[in-house]
Amino acid sequence: MGLGSIVTKPDHISNLERRLQSIEDELTKALLHYSTDDLLVADLRRRLLHLRDEIFLHHHEDVEDKRRPKIHH
């Protein structure tokens, strides 16, 4: 993996949040159409929950990193 492919934590969180918004938009559209497959709606909801969990964990890691005392050698 080259240096150009390194993604910072804030960038990664932003990417996750953009994906989350996209799936929320897709779910909203699917729910507006009565002919939408229930499995599609369930899959979109599952993906939303997964992304929300991942974003929460990244935010939680940031808080923990800031609370951790700095060790100077």
C-alpha positions, 0 to 999 in steps of 0.5 A, a space after each residue: 500500500 503506497 502513501 497515497 492510499 493512506 486515509 486519515 481517521 477524520 477522512 475515513 469517518 467523513 467517507 462513512 458518513 457520506 455512505 450513511 447519507 447515501 443509504 439513508 436517501 436510498 432507503 427513503 426512496 425505497 420506502 416511498 414506493 409500495 412495490 419495493 421489496 421487503 428484502 431490499 428495505 431490510 438490507 438497507 436498514 442492516 447496512 445503515 446500522 452497520 455504518 452507524 456502529 462503525 462511525 460510533 466506534 471511530 468517534 469513541 476511539 477518538 475520545 479514548 485516544 484523547 483521554 489516554 495520557 501521553 507517554 514520553 520516552 
